[in-house]
Amino acid sequence: MAKLELDNPSWESVSRAIEGISQQWEIRNDNGTVKFLRFEAEKAYPKHHHPDRTEWLYVISGEMNAEIDHDTHKLEKGEFALFPVNSEHSLSAGPDGAVVLVVAISEYPRHTL
């Protein structure tokens, strides 16, 4: 069982090129990932896509703007968004920042024997 702890030192930056967004991994393998993202106020994750994964985002706290294929949706605590395979999407936090749960599942899972 995992517990989200916002003050936990295991948070790490998502990228040297992206400031103000940190992550905490729960599952990370070839078939999919589960992680928490913590956004500082009004910080943004740039446009990108996943050629092999469907991604779900659930807002735990704060507000998010999710752009999906050029349509922007405001998400509040308790709401979620779906990013289908190859959909171009980006995220930006509201004025108080946000914490979200992100689940990505491979559309082409690898099976092990």
NUMITI-57964 format. One record per atom (N, C-alpha, C, CB): residue number from 1; chain; atom name; x, y, z. Coordinates in Angstrom, 3 decimals, always signed. Glycine has a CB too. Layout:
N
(atom NUM,"A","CA",(X,Y,Z)),
...
This chain:
113
(atom 1,"A","N",(+0.843,-1.170,+0.000)),
(atom 1,"A","CA",(+0.000,+0.000,+0.000)),
(atom 1,"A","C",(+0.890,+1.235,+0.000)),
(atom 1,"A","CB",(-0.960,-0.004,+1.213)),
(atom 2,"A","N",(+0.473,+2.265,-0.738)),
(atom 2,"A","CA",(+1.241,+3.502,-0.822)),
(atom 2,"A","C",(+0.452,+4.643,-0.204)),
(atom 2,"A","CB",(+1.602,+3.827,-2.284)),
(atom 3,"A","N",(+1.174,+5.606,+0.331)),
(atom 3,"A","CA",(+0.541,+6.781,+0.916)),
(atom 3,"A","C",(+1.203,+8.018,+0.323)),
(atom 3,"A","CB",(+0.651,+6.773,+2.480)),
(atom 4,"A","N",(+0.402,+8.924,-0.190)),
(atom 4,"A","CA",(+0.917,+10.168,-0.726)),
(atom 4,"A","C",(+1.290,+11.099,+0.409)),
(atom 4,"A","CB",(-0.106,+10.829,-1.654)),
(atom 5,"A","N",(+2.543,+11.510,+0.435)),
(atom 5,"A","CA",(+3.016,+12.444,+1.451)),
(atom 5,"A","C",(+3.635,+13.631,+0.740)),
(atom 5,"A","CB",(+4.039,+11.770,+2.423)),
(atom 6,"A","N",(+2.958,+14.787,+0.804)),
(atom 6,"A","CA",(+3.420,+15.955,+0.064)),
(atom 6,"A","C",(+4.771,+16.472,+0.534)),
(atom 6,"A","CB",(+2.409,+17.047,+0.170)),
(atom 7,"A","N",(+5.140,+16.227,+1.790)),
(atom 7,"A","CA",(+6.427,+16.695,+2.292)),
(atom 7,"A","C",(+7.516,+15.628,+2.198)),
(atom 7,"A","CB",(+6.284,+17.150,+3.725)),
(atom 8,"A","N",(+7.193,+14.494,+1.586)),
(atom 8,"A","CA",(+8.137,+13.392,+1.458)),
(atom 8,"A","C",(+9.317,+13.809,+0.576)),
(atom 8,"A","CB",(+7.438,+12.144,+0.877)),
(atom 9,"A","N",(+10.543,+13.525,+0.988)),
(atom 9,"A","CA",(+11.715,+13.911,+0.180)),
(atom 9,"A","C",(+11.875,+13.095,-1.112)),
(atom 9,"A","CB",(+12.968,+13.764,+1.012)),
(atom 10,"A","N",(+11.023,+12.105,-1.339)),
(atom 10,"A","CA",(+11.174,+11.292,-2.552)),
(atom 10,"A","C",(+10.657,+11.993,-3.804)),
(atom 10,"A","CB",(+10.452,+9.976,-2.380)),
(atom 11,"A","N",(+10.071,+13.193,-3.683)),
(atom 11,"A","CA",(+9.669,+13.963,-4.861)),
(atom 11,"A","C",(+10.918,+14.336,-5.640)),
(atom 11,"A","CB",(+8.860,+15.239,-4.462)),
(atom 12,"A","N",(+10.841,+14.199,-6.963)),
(atom 12,"A","CA",(+11.966,+14.567,-7.816)),
(atom 12,"A","C",(+11.454,+15.417,-8.972)),
(atom 12,"A","CB",(+12.706,+13.305,-8.343)),
(atom 13,"A","N",(+12.327,+16.209,-9.536)),
(atom 13,"A","CA",(+11.946,+17.048,-10.663)),
(atom 13,"A","C",(+11.567,+16.168,-11.862)),
(atom 13,"A","CB",(+13.098,+18.018,-11.036)),
(atom 14,"A","N",(+10.548,+16.576,-12.621)),
(atom 14,"A","CA",(+10.174,+15.796,-13.806)),
(atom 14,"A","C",(+11.221,+15.931,-14.896)),
(atom 14,"A","CB",(+8.807,+16.240,-14.336)),
(atom 15,"A","N",(+11.949,+17.059,-14.905)),
(atom 15,"A","CA",(+12.956,+17.297,-15.930)),
(atom 15,"A","C",(+13.765,+18.527,-15.555)),
(atom 15,"A","CB",(+12.304,+17.471,-17.325)),
(atom 16,"A","N",(+15.009,+18.560,-15.967)),
(atom 16,"A","CA",(+15.808,+19.768,-15.753)),
(atom 16,"A","C",(+15.251,+20.936,-16.550)),
(atom 16,"A","CB",(+17.271,+19.522,-16.137)),
(atom 17,"A","N",(+14.581,+20.640,-17.655)),
(atom 17,"A","CA",(+14.043,+21.681,-18.541)),
(atom 17,"A","C",(+12.684,+22.208,-18.081)),
(atom 17,"A","CB",(+13.922,+21.142,-19.953)),
(atom 18,"A","N",(+12.038,+21.516,-17.134)),
(atom 18,"A","CA",(+10.703,+21.919,-16.678)),
(atom 18,"A","C",(+10.786,+22.258,-15.202)),
(atom 18,"A","CB",(+9.643,+20.793,-16.934)),
(atom 19,"A","N",(+10.635,+23.525,-14.870)),
(atom 19,"A","CA",(+10.723,+23.967,-13.478)),
(atom 19,"A","C",(+9.357,+23.979,-12.812)),
(atom 19,"A","CB",(+11.350,+25.354,-13.399)),
(atom 20,"A","N",(+9.342,+23.722,-11.519)),
(atom 20,"A","CA",(+8.127,+23.874,-10.731)),
(atom 20,"A","C",(+7.183,+22.685,-10.760)),
(atom 20,"A","CB",(+7.405,+25.057,-11.193)),
(atom 21,"A","N",(+7.630,+21.560,-11.339)),
(atom 21,"A","CA",(+6.806,+20.347,-11.356)),
(atom 21,"A","C",(+7.663,+19.192,-10.866)),
(atom 21,"A","CB",(+6.232,+20.055,-12.790)),
(atom 22,"A","N",(+7.172,+18.501,-9.839)),
(atom 22,"A","CA",(+7.905,+17.346,-9.312)),
(atom 22,"A","C",(+7.012,+16.111,-9.372)),
(atom 22,"A","CB",(+8.384,+17.607,-7.853)),
(atom 23,"A","N",(+7.648,+14.951,-9.270)),
(atom 23,"A","CA",(+6.924,+13.689,-9.401)),
(atom 23,"A","C",(+7.332,+12.720,-8.318)),
(atom 23,"A","CB",(+7.162,+13.071,-10.770)),
(atom 24,"A","N",(+6.421,+11.790,-8.053)),
(atom 24,"A","CA",(+6.673,+10.706,-7.111)),
(atom 24,"A","C",(+6.129,+9.440,-7.778)),
(atom 24,"A","CB",(+5.993,+10.975,-5.684)),
(atom 25,"A","N",(+7.028,+8.539,-8.140)),
(atom 25,"A","CA",(+6.657,+7.308,-8.841)),
(atom 25,"A","C",(+6.111,+6.271,-7.876)),
(atom 25,"A","CB",(+7.856,+6.737,-9.594)),
(atom 26,"A","N",(+5.049,+5.580,-8.320)),
(atom 26,"A","CA",(+4.505,+4.446,-7.581)),
(atom 26,"A","C",(+4.729,+3.154,-8.364)),
(atom 26,"A","CB",(+3.000,+4.652,-7.295)),
(atom 27,"A","N",(+4.470,+3.192,-9.680)),
(atom 27,"A","CA",(+4.708,+2.040,-10.565)),
(atom 27,"A","C",(+5.356,+2.572,-11.827)),
(atom 27,"A","CB",(+3.372,+1.257,-10.894)),
(atom 28,"A","N",(+6.379,+1.877,-12.281)),
(atom 28,"A","CA",(+7.090,+2.307,-13.493)),
(atom 28,"A","C",(+7.630,+1.064,-14.186)),
(atom 28,"A","CB",(+8.253,+3.316,-13.157)),
(atom 29,"A","N",(+6.895,+0.593,-15.230)),
(atom 29,"A","CA",(+7.378,-0.565,-15.973)),
(atom 29,"A","C",(+6.948,-0.449,-17.431)),
(atom 29,"A","CB",(+6.851,-1.881,-15.351)),
(atom 30,"A","N",(+7.273,-1.447,-18.236)),
(atom 30,"A","CA",(+6.991,-1.393,-19.673)),
(atom 30,"A","C",(+5.497,-1.373,-19.992)),
(atom 30,"A","CB",(+7.633,-2.572,-20.361)),
(atom 31,"A","N",(+4.677,-1.900,-19.105)),
(atom 31,"A","CA",(+3.234,-1.975,-19.374)),
(atom 31,"A","C",(+2.461,-0.743,-18.923)),
(atom 31,"A","CB",(+2.658,-3.186,-18.701)),
(atom 32,"A","N",(+3.081,+0.086,-18.097)),
(atom 32,"A","CA",(+2.386,+1.281,-17.648)),
(atom 32,"A","C",(+3.062,+1.941,-16.468)),
(atom 32,"A","CB",(+0.976,+0.947,-17.294)),
(atom 33,"A","N",(+2.528,+3.099,-16.095)),
(atom 33,"A","CA",(+3.094,+3.855,-14.986)),
(atom 33,"A","C",(+1.973,+4.433,-14.126)),
(atom 33,"A","CB",(+4.016,+4.979,-15.506)),
(atom 34,"A","N",(+2.300,+4.648,-12.866)),
(atom 34,"A","CA",(+1.429,+5.352,-11.934)),
(atom 34,"A","C",(+2.338,+6.310,-11.168)),
(atom 34,"A","CB",(+0.649,+4.350,-10.959)),
(atom 35,"A","N",(+1.973,+7.600,-11.199)),
(atom 35,"A","CA",(+2.775,+8.575,-10.467)),
(atom 35,"A","C",(+1.922,+9.747,-10.038)),
(atom 35,"A","CB",(+3.948,+9.060,-11.314)),
(atom 36,"A","N",(+2.434,+10.480,-9.077)),
(atom 36,"A","CA",(+1.834,+11.726,-8.640)),
(atom 36,"A","C",(+2.672,+12.862,-9.199)),
(atom 36,"A","CB",(+1.735,+11.803,-7.084)),
(atom 37,"A","N",(+2.010,+13.927,-9.657)),
(atom 37,"A","CA",(+2.699,+15.134,-10.081)),
(atom 37,"A","C",(+2.266,+16.266,-9.165)),
(atom 37,"A","CB",(+2.401,+15.467,-11.575)),
(atom 38,"A","N",(+3.238,+17.068,-8.740)),
(atom 38,"A","CA",(+2.954,+18.228,-7.903)),
(atom 38,"A","C",(+3.391,+19.473,-8.680)),
(atom 38,"A","CB",(+3.689,+18.128,-6.506)),
(atom 39,"A","N",(+2.429,+20.343,-8.953)),
(atom 39,"A","CA",(+2.671,+21.564,-9.714)),
(atom 39,"A","C",(+2.708,+22.762,-8.772)),
(atom 39,"A","CB",(+1.586,+21.759,-10.798)),
(atom 40,"A","N",(+3.720,+23.600,-8.892)),
(atom 40,"A","CA",(+3.708,+24.877,-8.209)),
(atom 40,"A","C",(+2.713,+25.773,-8.947)),
(atom 40,"A","CB",(+5.146,+25.518,-8.156)),
(atom 41,"A","N",(+2.338,+26.871,-8.330)),
(atom 41,"A","CA",(+1.342,+27.774,-8.908)),
(atom 41,"A","C",(+1.668,+28.162,-10.344)),
(atom 41,"A","CB",(+1.224,+29.019,-8.062)),
(atom 42,"A","N",(+0.691,+27.952,-11.223)),
(atom 42,"A","CA",(+0.727,+28.363,-12.620)),
(atom 42,"A","C",(+1.892,+27.784,-13.430)),
(atom 42,"A","CB",(+0.783,+29.842,-12.684)),
(atom 43,"A","N",(+2.448,+26.685,-12.986)),
(atom 43,"A","CA",(+3.507,+26.023,-13.760)),
(atom 43,"A","C",(+2.869,+25.102,-14.793)),
(atom 43,"A","CB",(+4.469,+25.221,-12.828)),
(atom 44,"A","N",(+3.577,+24.890,-15.898)),
(atom 44,"A","CA",(+2.998,+24.139,-17.016)),
(atom 44,"A","C",(+3.909,+23.013,-17.484)),
(atom 44,"A","CB",(+2.706,+25.073,-18.176)),
(atom 45,"A","N",(+3.279,+21.923,-17.879)),
(atom 45,"A","CA",(+3.950,+20.792,-18.524)),
(atom 45,"A","C",(+3.680,+20.973,-20.019)),
(atom 45,"A","CB",(+3.424,+19.364,-17.975)),
(atom 46,"A","N",(+4.722,+21.048,-20.842)),
(atom 46,"A","CA",(+4.536,+21.390,-22.260)),
(atom 46,"A","C",(+3.800,+20.323,-23.071)),
(atom 46,"A","CB",(+5.872,+21.641,-22.889)),
(atom 47,"A","N",(+3.365,+20.739,-24.258)),
(atom 47,"A","CA",(+2.665,+19.830,-25.166)),
(atom 47,"A","C",(+3.536,+18.625,-25.486)),
(atom 47,"A","CB",(+2.264,+20.557,-26.461)),
(atom 48,"A","N",(+2.880,+17.464,-25.488)),
(atom 48,"A","CA",(+3.559,+16.214,-25.819)),
(atom 48,"A","C",(+2.497,+15.186,-26.178)),
(atom 48,"A","CB",(+4.455,+15.713,-24.633)),
(atom 49,"A","N",(+2.929,+14.015,-26.593)),
(atom 49,"A","CA",(+2.002,+12.918,-26.873)),
(atom 49,"A","C",(+2.678,+11.605,-26.521)),
(atom 49,"A","CB",(+1.549,+12.924,-28.364)),
(atom 50,"A","N",(+1.872,+10.563,-26.391)),
(atom 50,"A","CA",(+2.379,+9.231,-26.096)),
(atom 50,"A","C",(+1.949,+8.318,-27.241)),
(atom 50,"A","CB",(+1.854,+8.705,-24.707)),
(atom 51,"A","N",(+2.888,+7.835,-28.039)),
(atom 51,"A","CA",(+2.528,+7.015,-29.197)),
(atom 51,"A","C",(+2.015,+5.625,-28.850)),
(atom 51,"A","CB",(+3.705,+6.882,-30.089)),
(atom 52,"A","N",(+2.202,+5.202,-27.602)),
(atom 52,"A","CA",(+1.833,+3.832,-27.245)),
(atom 52,"A","C",(+1.017,+3.728,-25.954)),
(atom 52,"A","CB",(+3.074,+3.002,-27.110)),
(atom 53,"A","N",(+0.621,+4.856,-25.371)),
(atom 53,"A","CA",(-0.052,+4.812,-24.069)),
(atom 53,"A","C",(-1.281,+5.706,-24.024)),
(atom 53,"A","CB",(+0.908,+5.218,-22.972)),
(atom 54,"A","N",(-2.289,+5.224,-23.332)),
(atom 54,"A","CA",(-3.422,+6.043,-22.936)),
(atom 54,"A","C",(-3.119,+6.530,-21.530)),
(atom 54,"A","CB",(-4.789,+5.247,-23.006)),
(atom 55,"A","N",(-3.423,+7.796,-21.269)),
(atom 55,"A","CA",(-3.083,+8.389,-19.977)),
(atom 55,"A","C",(-4.337,+8.976,-19.341)),
(atom 55,"A","CB",(-1.990,+9.478,-20.136)),
(atom 56,"A","N",(-4.475,+8.763,-18.028)),
(atom 56,"A","CA",(-5.559,+9.337,-17.246)),
(atom 56,"A","C",(-4.948,+10.251,-16.198)),
(atom 56,"A","CB",(-6.440,+8.227,-16.587)),
(atom 57,"A","N",(-5.628,+11.349,-15.919)),
(atom 57,"A","CA",(-5.174,+12.300,-14.917)),
(atom 57,"A","C",(-6.330,+12.586,-13.968)),
(atom 57,"A","CB",(-4.649,+13.612,-15.577)),
(atom 58,"A","N",(-6.081,+12.490,-12.667)),
(atom 58,"A","CA",(-7.092,+12.756,-11.639)),
(atom 58,"A","C",(-6.564,+13.872,-10.745)),
(atom 58,"A","CB",(-7.422,+11.461,-10.800)),
(atom 59,"A","N",(-7.352,+14.916,-10.546)),
(atom 59,"A","CA",(-6.933,+16.064,-9.743)),
(atom 59,"A","C",(-7.210,+15.784,-8.264)),
(atom 59,"A","CB",(-7.664,+17.358,-10.204)),
(atom 60,"A","N",(-6.151,+15.735,-7.481)),
(atom 60,"A","CA",(-6.252,+15.494,-6.039)),
(atom 60,"A","C",(-6.473,+16.807,-5.295)),
(atom 60,"A","CB",(-4.981,+14.790,-5.514)),
(atom 61,"A","N",(-5.757,+17.841,-5.701)),
(atom 61,"A","CA",(-5.939,+19.162,-5.089)),
(atom 61,"A","C",(-5.609,+20.243,-6.110)),
(atom 61,"A","CB",(-5.049,+19.318,-3.822)),
(atom 62,"A","N",(-6.188,+21.416,-5.911)),
(atom 62,"A","CA",(-5.931,+22.535,-6.804)),
(atom 62,"A","C",(-6.766,+22.470,-8.068)),
(atom 62,"A","CB",(-4.476,+22.583,-7.162)),
(atom 63,"A","N",(-6.344,+23.253,-9.050)),
(atom 63,"A","CA",(-7.011,+23.305,-10.347)),
(atom 63,"A","C",(-5.985,+23.117,-11.449)),
(atom 63,"A","CB",(-7.769,+24.641,-10.529)),
(atom 64,"A","N",(-6.429,+22.474,-12.517)),
(atom 64,"A","CA",(-5.565,+22.244,-13.684)),
(atom 64,"A","C",(-6.290,+22.698,-14.942)),
(atom 64,"A","CB",(-5.161,+20.742,-13.799)),
(atom 65,"A","N",(-5.528,+23.158,-15.914)),
(atom 65,"A","CA",(-6.025,+23.352,-17.262)),
(atom 65,"A","C",(-5.371,+22.274,-18.103)),
(atom 65,"A","CB",(-5.717,+24.802,-17.812)),
(atom 66,"A","N",(-6.197,+21.477,-18.756)),
(atom 66,"A","CA",(-5.694,+20.404,-19.610)),
(atom 66,"A","C",(-6.059,+20.731,-21.047)),
(atom 66,"A","CB",(-6.273,+19.014,-19.186)),
(atom 67,"A","N",(-5.050,+20.866,-21.883)),
(atom 67,"A","CA",(-5.296,+21.072,-23.304)),
(atom 67,"A","C",(-5.148,+19.727,-23.996)),
(atom 67,"A","CB",(-4.319,+22.137,-23.912)),
(atom 68,"A","N",(-6.186,+19.326,-24.702)),
(atom 68,"A","CA",(-6.195,+18.048,-25.411)),
(atom 68,"A","C",(-6.558,+18.326,-26.861)),
(atom 68,"A","CB",(-7.199,+17.031,-24.757)),
(atom 69,"A","N",(-5.617,+18.059,-27.768)),
(atom 69,"A","CA",(-5.849,+18.304,-29.196)),
(atom 69,"A","C",(-6.471,+19.680,-29.434)),
(atom 69,"A","CB",(-6.754,+17.213,-29.781)),
(atom 70,"A","N",(-5.880,+20.717,-28.838)),
(atom 70,"A","CA",(-6.242,+22.124,-29.043)),
(atom 70,"A","C",(-7.515,+22.569,-28.329)),
(atom 70,"A","CB",(-6.397,+22.379,-30.496)),
(atom 71,"A","N",(-8.138,+21.736,-27.505)),
(atom 71,"A","CA",(-9.292,+22.119,-26.689)),
(atom 71,"A","C",(-8.835,+22.172,-25.233)),
(atom 71,"A","CB",(-10.495,+21.112,-26.876)),
(atom 72,"A","N",(-9.124,+23.286,-24.550)),
(atom 72,"A","CA",(-8.709,+23.446,-23.160)),
(atom 72,"A","C",(-9.882,+23.170,-22.226)),
(atom 72,"A","CB",(-8.150,+24.861,-22.918)),
(atom 73,"A","N",(-9.593,+22.409,-21.170)),
(atom 73,"A","CA",(-10.602,+22.027,-20.178)),
(atom 73,"A","C",(-10.072,+22.381,-18.797)),
(atom 73,"A","CB",(-10.949,+20.500,-20.271)),
(atom 74,"A","N",(-10.903,+23.055,-17.995)),
(atom 74,"A","CA",(-10.544,+23.357,-16.616)),
(atom 74,"A","C",(-10.969,+22.181,-15.751)),
(atom 74,"A","CB",(-11.206,+24.688,-16.129)),
(atom 75,"A","N",(-10.036,+21.683,-14.963)),
(atom 75,"A","CA",(-10.302,+20.550,-14.077)),
(atom 75,"A","C",(-10.109,+20.987,-12.635)),
(atom 75,"A","CB",(-9.379,+19.348,-14.414)),
(atom 76,"A","N",(-11.055,+20.632,-11.784)),
(atom 76,"A","CA",(-10.971,+20.945,-10.370)),
(atom 76,"A","C",(-10.809,+19.663,-9.568)),
(atom 76,"A","CB",(-12.212,+21.722,-9.907)),
(atom 77,"A","N",(-10.554,+19.811,-8.286)),
(atom 77,"A","CA",(-10.388,+18.673,-7.383)),
(atom 77,"A","C",(-11.511,+17.661,-7.608)),
(atom 77,"A","CB",(-10.369,+19.143,-5.906)),
(atom 78,"A","N",(-11.120,+16.391,-7.773)),
(atom 78,"A","CA",(-12.088,+15.318,-7.959)),
(atom 78,"A","C",(-12.437,+15.031,-9.404)),
(atom 78,"A","CB",(-13.321,+15.642,-7.226)),
(atom 79,"A","N",(-11.947,+15.834,-10.339)),
(atom 79,"A","CA",(-12.240,+15.599,-11.756)),
(atom 79,"A","C",(-11.059,+14.920,-12.433)),
(atom 79,"A","CB",(-12.577,+16.925,-12.472)),
(atom 80,"A","N",(-11.352,+14.281,-13.573)),
(atom 80,"A","CA",(-10.279,+13.612,-14.290)),
(atom 80,"A","C",(-10.378,+13.864,-15.776)),
(atom 80,"A","CB",(-10.300,+12.124,-14.012)),
(atom 81,"A","N",(-9.261,+13.593,-16.463)),
(atom 81,"A","CA",(-9.185,+13.750,-17.917)),
(atom 81,"A","C",(-8.567,+12.492,-18.512)),
(atom 81,"A","CB",(-8.355,+15.016,-18.309)),
(atom 82,"A","N",(-8.917,+12.229,-19.749)),
(atom 82,"A","CA",(-8.386,+11.096,-20.507)),
(atom 82,"A","C",(-7.623,+11.639,-21.697)),
(atom 82,"A","CB",(-9.521,+10.127,-20.965)),
(atom 83,"A","N",(-6.392,+11.148,-21.895)),
(atom 83,"A","CA",(-5.574,+11.514,-23.039)),
(atom 83,"A","C",(-5.345,+10.250,-23.869)),
(atom 83,"A","CB",(-4.213,+12.162,-22.588)),
(atom 84,"A","N",(-6.097,+10.072,-24.957)),
(atom 84,"A","CA",(-5.934,+8.859,-25.770)),
(atom 84,"A","C",(-4.553,+8.767,-26.409)),
(atom 84,"A","CB",(-6.997,+8.812,-26.855)),
(atom 85,"A","N",(-4.205,+7.592,-26.867)),
(atom 85,"A","CA",(-2.944,+7.369,-27.579)),
(atom 85,"A","C",(-2.794,+8.425,-28.667)),
(atom 85,"A","CB",(-2.888,+5.934,-28.192)),
(atom 86,"A","N",(-1.604,+9.012,-28.754)),
(atom 86,"A","CA",(-1.220,+9.996,-29.764)),
(atom 86,"A","C",(-1.913,+11.345,-29.655)),
(atom 86,"A","CB",(-1.484,+9.443,-31.095)),
(atom 87,"A","N",(-2.755,+11.562,-28.662)),
(atom 87,"A","CA",(-3.376,+12.886,-28.534)),
(atom 87,"A","C",(-2.332,+13.874,-28.008)),
(atom 87,"A","CB",(-4.624,+12.836,-27.583)),
(atom 88,"A","N",(-2.269,+15.026,-28.627)),
(atom 88,"A","CA",(-1.359,+16.060,-28.151)),
(atom 88,"A","C",(-2.002,+16.726,-26.942)),
(atom 88,"A","CB",(-1.039,+17.107,-29.275)),
(atom 89,"A","N",(-1.257,+16.825,-25.855)),
(atom 89,"A","CA",(-1.812,+17.405,-24.643)),
(atom 89,"A","C",(-0.756,+18.142,-23.828)),
(atom 89,"A","CB",(-2.451,+16.326,-23.800)),
(atom 90,"A","N",(-1.248,+19.082,-23.010)),
(atom 90,"A","CA",(-0.389,+19.815,-22.088)),
(atom 90,"A","C",(-1.198,+20.102,-20.827)),
(atom 90,"A","CB",(+0.151,+21.143,-22.736)),
(atom 91,"A","N",(-0.503,+20.481,-19.761)),
(atom 91,"A","CA",(-1.139,+20.727,-18.472)),
(atom 91,"A","C",(-0.589,+22.009,-17.868)),
(atom 91,"A","CB",(-0.922,+19.538,-17.512)),
(atom 92,"A","N",(-1.437,+22.751,-17.191)),
(atom 92,"A","CA",(-0.964,+23.903,-16.432)),
(atom 92,"A","C",(-1.790,+24.029,-15.158)),
(atom 92,"A","CB",(-1.048,+25.207,-17.281)),
(atom 93,"A","N",(-1.113,+24.379,-14.089)),
(atom 93,"A","CA",(-1.767,+24.492,-12.782)),
(atom 93,"A","C",(-2.382,+25.866,-12.607)),
(atom 93,"A","CB",(-0.772,+24.213,-11.651)),
(atom 94,"A","N",(-3.373,+25.929,-11.740)),
(atom 94,"A","CA",(-4.020,+27.185,-11.392)),
(atom 94,"A","C",(-3.163,+28.006,-10.438)),
(atom 94,"A","CB",(-5.382,+26.922,-10.773)),
(atom 95,"A","N",(-3.727,+29.077,-9.896)),
(atom 95,"A","CA",(-2.961,+30.009,-9.067)),
(atom 95,"A","C",(-2.482,+29.440,-7.728)),
(atom 95,"A","CB",(-3.788,+31.213,-8.806)),
(atom 96,"A","N",(-3.068,+28.326,-7.276)),
(atom 96,"A","CA",(-2.645,+27.724,-6.015)),
(atom 96,"A","C",(-1.839,+26.443,-6.220)),
(atom 96,"A","CB",(-3.853,+27.431,-5.155)),
(atom 97,"A","N",(-1.478,+26.136,-7.469)),
(atom 97,"A","CA",(-0.778,+24.893,-7.751)),
(atom 97,"A","C",(-1.757,+23.730,-7.757)),
(atom 97,"A","CB",(+0.337,+24.653,-6.725)),
(atom 98,"A","N",(-1.213,+22.518,-7.867)),
(atom 98,"A","CA",(-2.078,+21.337,-7.921)),
(atom 98,"A","C",(-1.260,+20.078,-7.665)),
(atom 98,"A","CB",(-2.796,+21.243,-9.289)),
(atom 99,"A","N",(-1.966,+19.044,-7.246)),
(atom 99,"A","CA",(-1.401,+17.697,-7.150)),
(atom 99,"A","C",(-2.337,+16.792,-7.926)),
(atom 99,"A","CB",(-1.232,+17.218,-5.644)),
(atom 100,"A","N",(-1.757,+15.962,-8.804)),
(atom 100,"A","CA",(-2.561,+15.071,-9.641)),
(atom 100,"A","C",(-1.990,+13.664,-9.614)),
(atom 100,"A","CB",(-2.627,+15.591,-11.088)),
(atom 101,"A","N",(-2.870,+12.714,-9.869)),
(atom 101,"A","CA",(-2.479,+11.320,-10.049)),
(atom 101,"A","C",(-2.513,+11.048,-11.545)),
(atom 101,"A","CB",(-3.426,+10.330,-9.254)),
(atom 102,"A","N",(-1.443,+10.461,-12.079)),
(atom 102,"A","CA",(-1.366,+10.155,-13.504)),
(atom 102,"A","C",(-1.154,+8.647,-13.665)),
(atom 102,"A","CB",(-0.212,+10.965,-14.197)),
(atom 103,"A","N",(-2.027,+8.030,-14.458)),
(atom 103,"A","CA",(-1.920,+6.605,-14.765)),
(atom 103,"A","C",(-1.806,+6.478,-16.272)),
(atom 103,"A","CB",(-3.148,+5.791,-14.212)),
(atom 104,"A","N",(-0.768,+5.798,-16.739)),
(atom 104,"A","CA",(-0.567,+5.580,-18.176)),
(atom 104,"A","C",(-0.463,+4.081,-18.419)),
(atom 104,"A","CB",(+0.716,+6.326,-18.698)),
(atom 105,"A","N",(-1.293,+3.585,-19.324)),
(atom 105,"A","CA",(-1.314,+2.158,-19.631)),
(atom 105,"A","C",(-0.921,+1.955,-21.086)),
(atom 105,"A","CB",(-2.711,+1.545,-19.349)),
(atom 106,"A","N",(+0.016,+1.046,-21.310)),
(atom 106,"A","CA",(+0.456,+0.756,-22.673)),
(atom 106,"A","C",(-0.652,+0.092,-23.460)),
(atom 106,"A","CB",(+1.699,-0.132,-22.664)),
(atom 107,"A","N",(-0.837,+0.528,-24.679)),
(atom 107,"A","CA",(-1.810,-0.084,-25.584)),
(atom 107,"A","C",(-1.232,-1.347,-26.201)),
(atom 107,"A","CB",(-2.230,+0.907,-26.686)),
(atom 108,"A","N",(+0.072,-1.540,-26.039)),
(atom 108,"A","CA",(+0.756,-2.702,-26.599)),
(atom 108,"A","C",(+1.578,-3.344,-25.487)),
(atom 108,"A","CB",(+1.662,-2.304,-27.819)),
(atom 109,"A","N",(+0.913,-3.956,-24.494)),
(atom 109,"A","CA",(+1.640,-4.469,-23.328)),
(atom 109,"A","C",(+2.650,-5.546,-23.699)),
(atom 109,"A","CB",(+0.664,-5.021,-22.310)),
(atom 110,"A","N",(+3.720,-5.543,-22.970)),
(atom 110,"A","CA",(+4.738,-6.578,-23.112)),
(atom 110,"A","C",(+4.408,-7.692,-22.146)),
(atom 110,"A","CB",(+6.169,-6.018,-22.854)),
(atom 111,"A","N",(+4.463,-8.889,-22.628)),
(atom 111,"A","CA",(+4.185,-10.048,-21.781)),
(atom 111,"A","C",(+5.497,-10.772,-21.508)),
(atom 111,"A","CB",(+3.144,-11.006,-22.451)),
(atom 112,"A","N",(+5.647,-11.205,-20.287)),
(atom 112,"A","CA",(+6.831,-11.963,-19.927)),
(atom 112,"A","C",(+6.436,-13.407,-19.669)),
(atom 112,"A","CB",(+7.527,-11.352,-18.692)),
(atom 113,"A","N",(+7.333,-14.295,-19.957)),
(atom 113,"A","CA",(+7.060,-15.729,-19.746)),
(atom 113,"A","C",(+7.586,-16.173,-18.413)),
(atom 113,"A","CB",(+7.681,-16.579,-20.857)),
